[in-house]
Amino acid sequence: MQDCVKAMRRLAISMNKVNGAYYYCARKLGVKENTLALLYALDDGEPHTQKQINEDWLIPKTTINTIVKELMAAGYITLLHERQTREKTILLTDEGKAYTRGLLKTIYTAEQIALKKTLQEFTPEFIDAFDCFATHLCSEFHKQILDLKK
């Protein structure tokens, strides 16, 4: 059991280092951490709803709503109203695409270099393994903590 605790502590520290790195990069780039995360999510070229961003990136809905309003006012995003649902799809405008790509350029470069170095030491399955761990951890947090009635 002690080995499991030590391994989990190493993982937690590693996750915090990654999260902290993005936080400090966002600050240095002059944006809020969640704004950076939203723009990062939207830069994949796929349509996203606020609900999808909330579920995938774990950004609170109220925070997403605030960021969306700020980015709309800046002319970086637009909302597309879906016919069958109340959900709105968030899309980068051309100006938003240019801004986002400029903002994320150095982040993408750093990520690519770090991933290349990691893949020289480990197989690509480490990504699948970490994704699996994240899914199981979130599931257990929901069962053990988040879904419990107070």
C-alpha positions in Angstrom: 0.0 0.0 0.0 2.8 2.4 0.8 4.2 1.9 -2.7 0.8 2.9 -4.1 0.8 6.1 -2.0 4.3 7.0 -3.1 3.4 6.4 -6.8 0.3 8.4 -6.5 2.2 11.3 -4.8 4.7 11.2 -7.7 1.8 11.4 -10.2 0.1 14.2 -8.3 3.4 16.2 -8.2 3.9 15.6 -11.9 0.3 16.7 -12.7 0.8 19.8 -10.6 4.0 20.6 -12.5 2.2 20.4 -15.8 -0.7 22.5 -14.6 1.6 25.0 -13.0 3.6 25.3 -16.2 0.5 26.2 -18.2 -0.5 28.6 -15.5 2.8 30.4 -15.5 2.9 30.5 -19.3 -0.6 32.0 -19.4 0.5 34.7 -17.0 3.6 35.4 -19.0 1.5 35.6 -22.2 -0.9 38.0 -20.5 -4.0 35.9 -20.4 -5.9 34.1 -17.7 -5.2 30.4 -17.4 -8.8 29.4 -18.2 -8.8 31.7 -21.2 -5.7 30.0 -22.5 -7.3 26.6 -22.0 -10.5 27.7 -23.8 -8.5 29.0 -26.8 -6.4 25.9 -26.8 -9.5 23.8 -26.9 -11.0 25.8 -29.7 -7.8 25.8 -31.8 -8.3 22.2 -32.8 -10.6 23.3 -35.6 -13.6 21.3 -34.3 -16.9 22.9 -33.1 -17.3 22.9 -29.3 -20.2 23.8 -27.1 -19.8 25.4 -23.6 -21.0 22.1 -22.2 -18.4 20.1 -24.1 -15.6 22.5 -22.9 -16.9 22.1 -19.3 -16.9 18.3 -19.5 -13.6 17.9 -21.4 -11.5 20.6 -19.8 -13.3 20.8 -16.4 -13.7 24.6 -16.6 -16.7 25.7 -14.6 -19.7 26.7 -16.8 -19.8 30.2 -15.2 -16.1 30.7 -15.9 -16.6 29.6 -19.5 -19.6 32.0 -19.8 -17.5 34.9 -18.5 -14.6 34.1 -20.8 -16.9 33.7 -23.8 -18.3 37.1 -23.2 -14.8 38.6 -22.9 -13.6 36.9 -26.1 -16.7 37.9 -28.0 -16.2 41.5 -27.0 -12.6 41.3 -28.3 -13.9 39.9 -31.6 -12.1 36.6 -31.1 -15.1 34.2 -31.0 -18.7 34.0 -32.2 -21.5 31.8 -31.1 -23.5 29.6 -33.5 -27.0 28.8 -32.3 -27.9 25.1 -32.8 -31.4 24.4 -34.0 -32.2 21.3 -31.9 -30.8 22.4 -28.6 -30.2 25.4 -26.4 -26.5 24.8 -26.7 -24.4 27.3 -28.7 -21.3 26.3 -30.6 -18.3 28.4 -29.9 -16.2 29.3 -33.0 -13.0 31.3 -33.4 -13.4 34.2 -35.8 -10.6 34.8 -38.3 -9.2 37.4 -35.9 -9.5 34.9 -33.1 -7.7 32.2 -35.1 -4.8 34.6 -35.8 -4.7 35.7 -32.1 -4.9 32.1 -30.8 -2.2 30.7 -33.1 0.1 33.6 -32.2 -0.6 33.0 -28.5 -0.1 29.3 -28.7 2.9 29.1 -31.1 5.5 28.9 -28.4 3.4 26.6 -26.3 3.0 24.2 -29.2 6.7 24.3 -29.9 7.6 23.5 -26.2 5.0 20.7 -26.1 6.3 19.1 -29.3 9.9 19.2 -28.1 8.9 17.8 -24.7 6.8 15.0 -26.3 9.6 14.1 -28.7 12.1 13.8 -25.9 9.6 11.7 -23.9 8.9 9.4 -26.8 12.7 8.8 -27.1 12.5 7.3 -23.6 9.0 5.7 -23.5 6.6 4.2 -26.0 3.5 6.2 -27.1 1.4 3.9 -25.0 2.3 6.1 -22.0 -0.3 8.6 -23.3 -3.0 5.9 -23.4 -2.0 4.8 -19.9 -2.2 8.3 -18.5 -5.5 8.9 -20.2 -6.8 5.7 -18.7 -5.5 6.7 -15.3 -7.2 10.1 -15.6 -10.5 8.5 -16.5 -10.4 6.1 -13.6 -9.3 8.8 -11.2 -12.2 11.1 -12.2 -14.6 8.2 -12.0 -13.5 7.3 -8.5 -13.5 10.9 -7.3 -17.2 11.1 -8.5 -18.1 7.9 -6.7 -16.2 8.6 -3.5 -16.6 12.4 -3.2 -18.3 14.4 -5.8 -21.6 12.5 -6.2 -22.2 12.0 -2.5 -25.1 13.9 -1.1 -24.2 16.2 1.7 
